[in-house]
C-alpha cells in the first residue's frame, strides 16, 4: 500500500463505490415489496412443485388436516364449556 495521494484517493473512491453498492442491496432487500415477493414465493414453493408446476398434495393435505383439527378442537371445546 502506497501513501501517494493519488493511491489514497483511488482507495477512498473504491471504498465509497463498494459502500454505495452495499447500501443499494440493503435497501432493495428491506423494501416491503421485495419482502412480500420473497414470502409469497416461499409459500408457493411449499404448495407447488417449482420444477413441474404441479400441486404438492402432501403439503396441502397436511395444512388442511391441521386446520380441520384446530376447528374441531374449538367446536368440542365450546360444547364442553356450555
mmCIF file as gemmi writes it, N, C-alpha and C atoms, coordinates in Angstrom:
data_model
loop_
_atom_site.group_PDB
_atom_site.id
_atom_site.type_symbol
_atom_site.label_atom_id
_atom_site.label_alt_id
_atom_site.label_comp_id
_atom_site.label_asym_id
_atom_site.label_entity_id
_atom_site.label_seq_id
_atom_site.pdbx_PDB_ins_code
_atom_site.Cartn_x
_atom_site.Cartn_y
_atom_site.Cartn_z
_atom_site.occupancy
_atom_site.B_iso_or_equiv
_atom_site.pdbx_formal_charge
_atom_site.auth_seq_id
_atom_site.auth_asym_id
_atom_site.pdbx_PDB_model_num
ATOM 1 N N . UNK Axp A 1 ? 0.845 -1.168 0 1 0 ? 1 A 1
ATOM 2 C CA . UNK Axp A 1 ? 0 0 0 1 0 ? 1 A 1
ATOM 3 C C . UNK Axp A 1 ? 0.891 1.232 0 1 0 ? 1 A 1
ATOM 4 N N . UNK Axp A 2 ? 0.678 2.041 -0.961 1 0 ? 2 A 1
ATOM 5 C CA . UNK Axp A 2 ? 1.477 3.261 -1.097 1 0 ? 2 A 1
ATOM 6 C C . UNK Axp A 2 ? 0.747 4.414 -0.421 1 0 ? 2 A 1
ATOM 7 N N . UNK Axp A 3 ? 1.516 5.382 0.023 1 0 ? 3 A 1
ATOM 8 C CA . UNK Axp A 3 ? 0.93 6.543 0.679 1 0 ? 3 A 1
ATOM 9 C C . UNK Axp A 3 ? 0.817 7.738 -0.258 1 0 ? 3 A 1
ATOM 10 N N . UNK Axp A 4 ? 0.882 7.49 -1.547 1 0 ? 4 A 1
ATOM 11 C CA . UNK Axp A 4 ? 0.756 8.586 -2.509 1 0 ? 4 A 1
ATOM 12 C C . UNK Axp A 4 ? -0.681 9.099 -2.484 1 0 ? 4 A 1
ATOM 13 N N . UNK Axp A 5 ? -0.861 10.413 -2.578 1 0 ? 5 A 1
ATOM 14 C CA . UNK Axp A 5 ? -2.217 10.978 -2.554 1 0 ? 5 A 1
ATOM 15 C C . UNK Axp A 5 ? -3.135 10.377 -3.614 1 0 ? 5 A 1
ATOM 16 N N . UNK Axp A 6 ? -2.614 10.105 -4.8 1 0 ? 6 A 1
ATOM 17 C CA . UNK Axp A 6 ? -3.46 9.543 -5.854 1 0 ? 6 A 1
ATOM 18 C C . UNK Axp A 6 ? -3.912 8.125 -5.494 1 0 ? 6 A 1
ATOM 19 N N . UNK Axp A 7 ? -3.03 7.35 -4.842 1 0 ? 7 A 1
ATOM 20 C CA . UNK Axp A 7 ? -3.398 5.994 -4.418 1 0 ? 7 A 1
ATOM 21 C C . UNK Axp A 7 ? -4.45 6.039 -3.313 1 0 ? 7 A 1
ATOM 22 N N . UNK Axp A 8 ? -4.275 6.939 -2.389 1 0 ? 8 A 1
ATOM 23 C CA . UNK Axp A 8 ? -5.234 7.08 -1.287 1 0 ? 8 A 1
ATOM 24 C C . UNK Axp A 8 ? -6.596 7.515 -1.822 1 0 ? 8 A 1
ATOM 25 N N . UNK Axp A 9 ? -6.599 8.456 -2.759 1 0 ? 9 A 1
ATOM 26 C CA . UNK Axp A 9 ? -7.853 8.912 -3.352 1 0 ? 9 A 1
ATOM 27 C C . UNK Axp A 9 ? -8.551 7.771 -4.091 1 0 ? 9 A 1
ATOM 28 N N . UNK Axp A 10 ? -7.778 6.972 -4.812 1 0 ? 10 A 1
ATOM 29 C CA . UNK Axp A 10 ? -8.344 5.826 -5.538 1 0 ? 10 A 1
ATOM 30 C C . UNK Axp A 10 ? -8.957 4.814 -4.571 1 0 ? 10 A 1
ATOM 31 N N . UNK Axp A 11 ? -8.254 4.53 -3.477 1 0 ? 11 A 1
ATOM 32 C CA . UNK Axp A 11 ? -8.76 3.601 -2.473 1 0 ? 11 A 1
ATOM 33 C C . UNK Axp A 11 ? -10.041 4.134 -1.829 1 0 ? 11 A 1
ATOM 34 N N . UNK Axp A 12 ? -10.063 5.412 -1.545 1 0 ? 12 A 1
ATOM 35 C CA . UNK Axp A 12 ? -11.262 6.018 -0.958 1 0 ? 12 A 1
ATOM 36 C C . UNK Axp A 12 ? -12.431 5.903 -1.928 1 0 ? 12 A 1
ATOM 37 N N . UNK Axp A 13 ? -12.202 6.167 -3.2 1 0 ? 13 A 1
ATOM 38 C CA . UNK Axp A 13 ? -13.266 6.082 -4.199 1 0 ? 13 A 1
ATOM 39 C C . UNK Axp A 13 ? -13.765 4.646 -4.35 1 0 ? 13 A 1
ATOM 40 N N . UNK Axp A 14 ? -12.861 3.673 -4.345 1 0 ? 14 A 1
ATOM 41 C CA . UNK Axp A 14 ? -13.254 2.263 -4.433 1 0 ? 14 A 1
ATOM 42 C C . UNK Axp A 14 ? -14.097 1.865 -3.224 1 0 ? 14 A 1
ATOM 43 N N . UNK Axp A 15 ? -13.663 2.298 -2.05 1 0 ? 15 A 1
ATOM 44 C CA . UNK Axp A 15 ? -14.411 2.005 -0.831 1 0 ? 15 A 1
ATOM 45 C C . UNK Axp A 15 ? -15.785 2.649 -0.875 1 0 ? 15 A 1
ATOM 46 N N . UNK Axp A 16 ? -15.849 3.867 -1.356 1 0 ? 16 A 1
ATOM 47 C CA . UNK Axp A 16 ? -17.111 4.587 -1.473 1 0 ? 16 A 1
ATOM 48 C C . UNK Axp A 16 ? -18.07 3.852 -2.416 1 0 ? 16 A 1
ATOM 49 N N . UNK Axp A 17 ? -17.549 3.346 -3.537 1 0 ? 17 A 1
ATOM 50 C CA . UNK Axp A 17 ? -18.375 2.61 -4.502 1 0 ? 17 A 1
ATOM 51 C C . UNK Axp A 17 ? -18.886 1.298 -3.914 1 0 ? 17 A 1
ATOM 52 N N . UNK Axp A 18 ? -18.012 0.582 -3.184 1 0 ? 18 A 1
ATOM 53 C CA . UNK Axp A 18 ? -18.444 -0.665 -2.545 1 0 ? 18 A 1
ATOM 54 C C . UNK Axp A 18 ? -19.52 -0.386 -1.51 1 0 ? 18 A 1
ATOM 55 N N . UNK Axp A 19 ? -19.345 0.658 -0.732 1 0 ? 19 A 1
ATOM 56 C CA . UNK Axp A 19 ? -20.323 1.023 0.284 1 0 ? 19 A 1
ATOM 57 C C . UNK Axp A 19 ? -21.656 1.405 -0.347 1 0 ? 19 A 1
ATOM 58 N N . UNK Axp A 20 ? -21.606 2.157 -1.43 1 0 ? 20 A 1
ATOM 59 C CA . UNK Axp A 20 ? -22.843 2.539 -2.126 1 0 ? 20 A 1
ATOM 60 C C . UNK Axp A 20 ? -23.555 1.298 -2.658 1 0 ? 20 A 1
ATOM 61 N N . UNK Axp A 21 ? -22.812 0.339 -3.193 1 0 ? 21 A 1
ATOM 62 C CA . UNK Axp A 21 ? -23.419 -0.905 -3.677 1 0 ? 21 A 1
ATOM 63 C C . UNK Axp A 21 ? -24.048 -1.699 -2.553 1 0 ? 21 A 1
ATOM 64 N N . UNK Axp A 22 ? -23.378 -1.757 -1.414 1 0 ? 22 A 1
ATOM 65 C CA . UNK Axp A 22 ? -23.913 -2.471 -0.255 1 0 ? 22 A 1
ATOM 66 C C . UNK Axp A 22 ? -25.188 -1.808 0.247 1 0 ? 22 A 1
ATOM 67 N N . UNK Axp A 23 ? -25.197 -0.501 0.309 1 0 ? 23 A 1
ATOM 68 C CA . UNK Axp A 23 ? -26.386 0.229 0.754 1 0 ? 23 A 1
ATOM 69 C C . UNK Axp A 23 ? -27.547 -0.013 -0.207 1 0 ? 23 A 1
ATOM 70 N N . UNK Axp A 24 ? -27.267 -0.016 -1.519 1 0 ? 24 A 1
ATOM 71 C CA . UNK Axp A 24 ? -28.313 -0.293 -2.504 1 0 ? 24 A 1
ATOM 72 C C . UNK Axp A 24 ? -28.888 -1.692 -2.31 1 0 ? 24 A 1
ATOM 73 N N . UNK Axp A 25 ? -28.032 -2.673 -2.051 1 0 ? 25 A 1
ATOM 74 C CA . UNK Axp A 25 ? -28.503 -4.039 -1.814 1 0 ? 25 A 1
ATOM 75 C C . UNK Axp A 25 ? -29.375 -4.11 -0.565 1 0 ? 25 A 1
ATOM 76 N N . UNK Axp A 26 ? -28.949 -3.448 0.493 1 0 ? 26 A 1
ATOM 77 C CA . UNK Axp A 26 ? -29.733 -3.454 1.729 1 0 ? 26 A 1
ATOM 78 C C . UNK Axp A 26 ? -31.086 -2.775 1.539 1 0 ? 26 A 1
ATOM 79 N N . UNK Axp A 27 ? -31.108 -1.675 0.818 1 0 ? 27 A 1
ATOM 80 C CA . UNK Axp A 27 ? -32.374 -1.004 0.551 1 0 ? 27 A 1
ATOM 81 C C . UNK Axp A 27 ? -33.308 -1.889 -0.257 1 0 ? 27 A 1
ATOM 82 N N . UNK Axp A 28 ? -32.769 -2.574 -1.255 1 0 ? 28 A 1
ATOM 83 C CA . UNK Axp A 28 ? -33.589 -3.464 -2.074 1 0 ? 28 A 1
ATOM 84 C C . UNK Axp A 28 ? -34.129 -4.617 -1.233 1 0 ? 28 A 1
ATOM 85 N N . UNK Axp A 29 ? -33.27 -5.247 -0.444 1 0 ? 29 A 1
ATOM 86 C CA . UNK Axp A 29 ? -33.692 -6.394 0.366 1 0 ? 29 A 1
ATOM 87 C C . UNK Axp A 29 ? -34.702 -6.02 1.435 1 0 ? 29 A 1
ATOM 88 N N . UNK Axp A 30 ? -34.641 -4.801 1.941 1 0 ? 30 A 1
ATOM 89 C CA . UNK Axp A 30 ? -35.525 -4.409 3.032 1 0 ? 30 A 1
ATOM 90 C C . UNK Axp A 30 ? -36.792 -3.707 2.548 1 0 ? 30 A 1
ATOM 91 N N . UNK Axp A 31 ? -36.941 -3.552 1.246 1 0 ? 31 A 1
ATOM 92 C CA . UNK Axp A 31 ? -38.134 -2.904 0.698 1 0 ? 31 A 1
ATOM 93 C C . UNK Axp A 31 ? -39.335 -3.833 0.912 1 0 ? 31 A 1
ATOM 94 N N . UNK Axp A 32 ? -40.47 -3.305 1.376 1 0 ? 32 A 1
ATOM 95 C CA . UNK Axp A 32 ? -41.635 -4.155 1.667 1 0 ? 32 A 1
ATOM 96 C C . UNK Axp A 32 ? -42.086 -5.018 0.481 1 0 ? 32 A 1
ATOM 97 N N . UNK Axp A 33 ? -42.066 -4.48 -0.722 1 0 ? 33 A 1
ATOM 98 C CA . UNK Axp A 33 ? -42.49 -5.276 -1.877 1 0 ? 33 A 1
ATOM 99 C C . UNK Axp A 33 ? -41.54 -6.45 -2.117 1 0 ? 33 A 1
ATOM 100 N N . UNK Axp A 34 ? -40.262 -6.254 -1.881 1 0 ? 34 A 1
ATOM 101 C CA . UNK Axp A 34 ? -39.293 -7.334 -2.042 1 0 ? 34 A 1
ATOM 102 C C . UNK Axp A 34 ? -39.525 -8.41 -0.992 1 0 ? 34 A 1
ATOM 103 N N . UNK Axp A 35 ? -39.775 -7.993 0.238 1 0 ? 35 A 1
ATOM 104 C CA . UNK Axp A 35 ? -40.025 -8.952 1.32 1 0 ? 35 A 1
ATOM 105 C C . UNK Axp A 35 ? -41.292 -9.749 1.026 1 0 ? 35 A 1
ATOM 106 N N . UNK Axp A 36 ? -42.354 -9.077 0.614 1 0 ? 36 A 1
ATOM 107 C CA . UNK Axp A 36 ? -43.615 -9.757 0.301 1 0 ? 36 A 1
ATOM 108 C C . UNK Axp A 36 ? -43.403 -10.738 -0.853 1 0 ? 36 A 1
ATOM 109 N N . UNK Axp A 37 ? -42.689 -10.314 -1.868 1 0 ? 37 A 1
ATOM 110 C CA . UNK Axp A 37 ? -42.422 -11.202 -3.003 1 0 ? 37 A 1
ATOM 111 C C . UNK Axp A 37 ? -41.669 -12.451 -2.595 1 0 ? 37 A 1
ATOM 112 N N . UNK Axp A 38 ? -40.685 -12.297 -1.712 1 0 ? 38 A 1
ATOM 113 C CA . UNK Axp A 38 ? -39.934 -13.458 -1.219 1 0 ? 38 A 1
ATOM 114 C C . UNK Axp A 38 ? -40.828 -14.409 -0.443 1 0 ? 38 A 1
ATOM 115 N N . UNK Axp A 39 ? -41.672 -13.846 0.42 1 0 ? 39 A 1
ATOM 116 C CA . UNK Axp A 39 ? -42.551 -14.677 1.237 1 0 ? 39 A 1
ATOM 117 C C . UNK Axp A 39 ? -43.584 -15.4 0.375 1 0 ? 39 A 1
ATOM 118 N N . UNK Axp A 40 ? -44.155 -14.713 -0.604 1 0 ? 40 A 1
ATOM 119 C CA . UNK Axp A 40 ? -45.128 -15.339 -1.499 1 0 ? 40 A 1
ATOM 120 C C . UNK Axp A 40 ? -44.462 -16.473 -2.276 1 0 ? 40 A 1
ATOM 121 N N . UNK Axp A 41 ? -43.263 -16.25 -2.755 1 0 ? 41 A 1
ATOM 122 C CA . UNK Axp A 41 ? -42.544 -17.292 -3.485 1 0 ? 41 A 1
ATOM 123 C C . UNK Axp A 41 ? -42.258 -18.493 -2.594 1 0 ? 41 A 1
ATOM 124 N N . UNK Axp A 42 ? -41.951 -18.235 -1.341 1 0 ? 42 A 1
ATOM 125 C CA . UNK Axp A 42 ? -41.669 -19.324 -0.403 1 0 ? 42 A 1
ATOM 126 C C . UNK Axp A 42 ? -42.927 -20.155 -0.133 1 0 ? 42 A 1
ATOM 127 N N . UNK Axp A 43 ? -44.072 -19.485 0.036 1 0 ? 43 A 1
ATOM 128 C CA . UNK Axp A 43 ? -45.325 -20.207 0.264 1 0 ? 43 A 1
ATOM 129 C C . UNK Axp A 43 ? -45.71 -20.989 -0.989 1 0 ? 43 A 1
ATOM 130 N N . UNK Axp A 44 ? -45.577 -20.374 -2.152 1 0 ? 44 A 1
ATOM 131 C CA . UNK Axp A 44 ? -45.893 -21.076 -3.403 1 0 ? 44 A 1
ATOM 132 C C . UNK Axp A 44 ? -45.014 -22.309 -3.571 1 0 ? 44 A 1
ATOM 133 N N . UNK Axp A 45 ? -43.744 -22.185 -3.235 1 0 ? 45 A 1
ATOM 134 C CA . UNK Axp A 45 ? -42.829 -23.315 -3.368 1 0 ? 45 A 1
ATOM 135 C C . UNK Axp A 45 ? -43.219 -24.45 -2.436 1 0 ? 45 A 1
ATOM 136 N N . UNK Axp A 46 ? -43.858 -24.136 -1.31 1 0 ? 46 A 1
ATOM 137 C CA . UNK Axp A 46 ? -44.29 -25.162 -0.369 1 0 ? 46 A 1
ATOM 138 C C . UNK Axp A 46 ? -45.488 -25.932 -0.914 1 0 ? 46 A 1
ATOM 139 N N . UNK Axp A 47 ? -46.374 -25.239 -1.616 1 0 ? 47 A 1
ATOM 140 C CA . UNK Axp A 47 ? -47.601 -25.868 -2.102 1 0 ? 47 A 1
ATOM 141 C C . UNK Axp A 47 ? -47.567 -26.251 -3.58 1 0 ? 47 A 1
ATOM 142 N N . UNK Axp A 48 ? -46.604 -25.771 -4.339 1 0 ? 48 A 1
ATOM 143 C CA . UNK Axp A 48 ? -46.499 -26.089 -5.76 1 0 ? 48 A 1
ATOM 144 C C . UNK Axp A 48 ? -45.059 -26.49 -6.058 1 0 ? 48 A 1
ATOM 145 N N . UNK Axp A 49 ? -44.901 -27.609 -6.755 1 0 ? 49 A 1
ATOM 146 C CA . UNK Axp A 49 ? -43.567 -28.074 -7.129 1 0 ? 49 A 1
ATOM 147 C C . UNK Axp A 49 ? -42.981 -27.129 -8.175 1 0 ? 49 A 1
ATOM 148 N N . UNK Axp A 50 ? -41.852 -26.474 -7.887 1 0 ? 50 A 1
ATOM 149 C CA . UNK Axp A 50 ? -41.31 -25.484 -8.82 1 0 ? 50 A 1
ATOM 150 C C . UNK Axp A 50 ? -40.839 -26.076 -10.152 1 0 ? 50 A 1
ATOM 151 N N . UNK Axp A 51 ? -40.475 -27.352 -10.172 1 0 ? 51 A 1
ATOM 152 C CA . UNK Axp A 51 ? -39.97 -27.935 -11.414 1 0 ? 51 A 1
ATOM 153 C C . UNK Axp A 51 ? -41.099 -28.329 -12.357 1 0 ? 51 A 1
ATOM 154 N N . UNK Axp A 52 ? -42.188 -28.886 -11.817 1 0 ? 52 A 1
ATOM 155 C CA . UNK Axp A 52 ? -43.274 -29.371 -12.679 1 0 ? 52 A 1
ATOM 156 C C . UNK Axp A 52 ? -44.474 -28.443 -12.688 1 0 ? 52 A 1
ATOM 157 N N . UNK Axp A 53 ? -44.623 -27.623 -11.661 1 0 ? 53 A 1
ATOM 158 C CA . UNK Axp A 53 ? -45.791 -26.752 -11.564 1 0 ? 53 A 1
ATOM 159 C C . UNK Axp A 53 ? -47.014 -27.462 -11.013 1 0 ? 53 A 1
ATOM 160 N N . UNK Axp A 54 ? -46.845 -28.716 -10.62 1 0 ? 54 A 1
ATOM 161 C CA . UNK Axp A 54 ? -47.948 -29.499 -10.06 1 0 ? 54 A 1
ATOM 162 C C . UNK Axp A 54 ? -48.122 -29.179 -8.577 1 0 ? 54 A 1
ATOM 163 N N . UNK Axp A 55 ? -49.368 -29.241 -8.097 1 0 ? 55 A 1
ATOM 164 C CA . UNK Axp A 55 ? -49.584 -29.01 -6.662 1 0 ? 55 A 1
ATOM 165 C C . UNK Axp A 55 ? -48.968 -30.131 -5.829 1 0 ? 55 A 1
ATOM 166 N N . UNK Axp A 56 ? -48.454 -29.763 -4.69 1 0 ? 56 A 1
ATOM 167 C CA . UNK Axp A 56 ? -47.89 -30.75 -3.761 1 0 ? 56 A 1
ATOM 168 C C . UNK Axp A 56 ? -49.016 -31.182 -2.821 1 0 ? 56 A 1
ATOM 169 N N . UNK Axp A 57 ? -49.695 -32.248 -3.175 1 0 ? 57 A 1
ATOM 170 C CA . UNK Axp A 57 ? -50.87 -32.672 -2.414 1 0 ? 57 A 1
ATOM 171 C C . UNK Axp A 57 ? -50.52 -33.071 -0.99 1 0 ? 57 A 1
ATOM 172 N N . UNK Axp A 58 ? -49.326 -33.602 -0.768 1 0 ? 58 A 1
ATOM 173 C CA . UNK Axp A 58 ? -48.959 -33.98 0.595 1 0 ? 58 A 1
ATOM 174 C C . UNK Axp A 58 ? -48.932 -32.768 1.519 1 0 ? 58 A 1
ATOM 175 N N . UNK Axp A 59 ? -48.352 -31.678 1.075 1 0 ? 59 A 1
ATOM 176 C CA . UNK Axp A 59 ? -48.303 -30.464 1.906 1 0 ? 59 A 1
ATOM 177 C C . UNK Axp A 59 ? -49.68 -29.821 2.03 1 0 ? 59 A 1
ATOM 178 N N . UNK Axp A 60 ? -50.468 -29.878 0.962 1 0 ? 60 A 1
ATOM 179 C CA . UNK Axp A 60 ? -51.821 -29.318 1.01 1 0 ? 60 A 1
ATOM 180 C C . UNK Axp A 60 ? -52.661 -30.109 2.011 1 0 ? 60 A 1
ATOM 181 N N . UNK Axp A 61 ? -52.566 -31.432 1.969 1 0 ? 61 A 1
ATOM 182 C CA . UNK Axp A 61 ? -53.34 -32.267 2.897 1 0 ? 61 A 1
ATOM 183 C C . UNK Axp A 61 ? -52.906 -32.058 4.346 1 0 ? 61 A 1
ATOM 184 N N . UNK Axp A 62 ? -51.61 -31.856 4.568 1 0 ? 62 A 1
ATOM 185 C CA . UNK Axp A 62 ? -51.134 -31.581 5.932 1 0 ? 62 A 1
ATOM 186 C C . UNK Axp A 62 ? -51.752 -30.29 6.459 1 0 ? 62 A 1
ATOM 187 N N . UNK Axp A 63 ? -51.781 -29.268 5.624 1 0 ? 63 A 1
ATOM 188 C CA . UNK Axp A 63 ? -52.337 -27.979 6.044 1 0 ? 63 A 1
ATOM 189 C C . UNK Axp A 63 ? -53.832 -28.085 6.297 1 0 ? 63 A 1
ATOM 190 N N . UNK Axp A 64 ? -54.549 -28.713 5.376 1 0 ? 64 A 1
ATOM 191 C CA . UNK Axp A 64 ? -55.997 -28.883 5.54 1 0 ? 64 A 1
ATOM 192 C C . UNK Axp A 64 ? -56.291 -29.701 6.785 1 0 ? 64 A 1
ATOM 193 N N . UNK Axp A 65 ? -55.538 -30.759 7.002 1 0 ? 65 A 1
ATOM 194 C CA . UNK Axp A 65 ? -55.729 -31.581 8.202 1 0 ? 65 A 1
ATOM 195 C C . UNK Axp A 65 ? -55.499 -30.782 9.474 1 0 ? 65 A 1
ATOM 196 N N . UNK Axp A 66 ? -54.484 -29.942 9.478 1 0 ? 66 A 1
ATOM 197 C CA . UNK Axp A 66 ? -54.224 -29.105 10.656 1 0 ? 66 A 1
ATOM 198 C C . UNK Axp A 66 ? -55.339 -28.112 10.917 1 0 ? 66 A 1
ATOM 199 N N . UNK Axp A 67 ? -55.851 -27.493 9.855 1 0 ? 67 A 1
ATOM 200 C CA . UNK Axp A 67 ? -56.943 -26.526 10.008 1 0 ? 67 A 1
ATOM 201 C C . UNK Axp A 67 ? -58.198 -27.234 10.506 1 0 ? 67 A 1
ATOM 202 N N . UNK Axp A 68 ? -58.53 -28.389 9.92 1 0 ? 68 A 1
ATOM 203 C CA . UNK Axp A 68 ? -59.71 -29.144 10.355 1 0 ? 68 A 1
ATOM 204 C C . UNK Axp A 68 ? -59.551 -29.566 11.811 1 0 ? 68 A 1
ATOM 205 N N . UNK Axp A 69 ? -58.368 -29.995 12.199 1 0 ? 69 A 1
ATOM 206 C CA . UNK Axp A 69 ? -58.124 -30.393 13.583 1 0 ? 69 A 1
ATOM 207 C C . UNK Axp A 69 ? -58.311 -29.24 14.556 1 0 ? 69 A 1
ATOM 208 N N . UNK Axp A 70 ? -57.824 -28.065 14.212 1 0 ? 70 A 1
ATOM 209 C CA . UNK Axp A 70 ? -57.973 -26.896 15.097 1 0 ? 70 A 1
ATOM 210 C C . UNK Axp A 70 ? -59.448 -26.491 15.2 1 0 ? 70 A 1
ATOM 211 N N . UNK Axp A 71 ? -60.153 -26.492 14.076 1 0 ? 71 A 1
ATOM 212 C CA . UNK Axp A 71 ? -61.576 -26.141 14.095 1 0 ? 71 A 1
ATOM 213 C C . UNK Axp A 71 ? -62.351 -27.156 14.93 1 0 ? 71 A 1
ATOM 214 N N . UNK Axp A 72 ? -62.077 -28.443 14.752 1 0 ? 72 A 1
ATOM 215 C CA . UNK Axp A 72 ? -62.753 -29.48 15.541 1 0 ? 72 A 1
ATOM 216 C C . UNK Axp A 72 ? -62.461 -29.307 17.026 1 0 ? 72 A 1
ATOM 217 N N . UNK Axp A 73 ? -61.233 -28.967 17.357 1 0 ? 73 A 1
ATOM 218 C CA . UNK Axp A 73 ? -60.866 -28.752 18.761 1 0 ? 73 A 1
ATOM 219 C C . UNK Axp A 73 ? -61.697 -27.634 19.38 1 0 ? 73 A 1
ATOM 220 N N . UNK Axp A 74 ? -61.834 -26.512 18.658 1 0 ? 74 A 1
ATOM 221 C CA . UNK Axp A 74 ? -62.599 -25.403 19.198 1 0 ? 74 A 1
ATOM 222 C C . UNK Axp A 74 ? -64.099 -25.708 19.266 1 0 ? 74 A 1
ATOM 223 N N . UNK Axp A 75 ? -64.615 -26.495 18.335 1 0 ? 75 A 1
ATOM 224 C CA . UNK Axp A 75 ? -66.023 -26.899 18.384 1 0 ? 75 A 1
ATOM 225 C C . UNK Axp A 75 ? -66.271 -27.74 19.612 1 0 ? 75 A 1
ATOM 226 N N . UNK Axp A 76 ? -65.41 -28.718 19.86 1 0 ? 76 A 1
ATOM 227 C CA . UNK Axp A 76 ? -65.536 -29.573 21.045 1 0 ? 76 A 1
ATOM 228 C C . UNK Axp A 76 ? -65.376 -28.754 22.31 1 0 ? 76 A 1
ATOM 229 N N . UNK Axp A 77 ? -64.448 -27.843 22.326 1 0 ? 77 A 1
ATOM 230 C CA . UNK Axp A 77 ? -64.201 -27.005 23.496 1 0 ? 77 A 1
ATOM 231 C C . UNK Axp A 77 ? -65.423 -26.137 23.809 1 0 ? 77 A 1
ATOM 232 N N . UNK Axp A 78 ? -66.073 -25.583 22.791 1 0 ? 78 A 1
ATOM 233 C CA . UNK Axp A 78 ? -67.276 -24.768 23.018 1 0 ? 78 A 1
ATOM 234 C C . UNK Axp A 78 ? -68.419 -25.614 23.542 1 0 ? 78 A 1
ATOM 235 N N . UNK Axp A 79 ? -68.548 -26.842 23.029 1 0 ? 79 A 1
ATOM 236 C CA . UNK Axp A 79 ? -69.644 -27.723 23.511 1 0 ? 79 A 1
ATOM 237 C C . UNK Axp A 79 ? -69.41 -28.115 24.962 1 0 ? 79 A 1
ATOM 238 N N . UNK Axp A 80 ? -68.163 -28.322 25.34 1 0 ? 80 A 1
ATOM 239 C CA . UNK Axp A 80 ? -67.863 -28.685 26.724 1 0 ? 80 A 1
ATOM 240 C C . UNK Axp A 80 ? -68.058 -27.515 27.678 1 0 ? 80 A 1
ATOM 241 N N . UNK Axp A 81 ? -67.882 -26.315 27.177 1 0 ? 81 A 1
ATOM 242 C CA . UNK Axp A 81 ? -67.972 -25.123 28.021 1 0 ? 81 A 1
ATOM 243 C C . UNK Axp A 81 ? -69.416 -24.742 28.327 1 0 ? 81 A 1
ATOM 244 N N . UNK Axp A 82 ? -70.368 -25.285 27.595 1 0 ? 82 A 1
ATOM 245 C CA . UNK Axp A 82 ? -71.789 -24.939 27.825 1 0 ? 82 A 1
ATOM 246 C C . UNK Axp A 82 ? -72.329 -25.586 29.019 1 0 ? 82 A 1
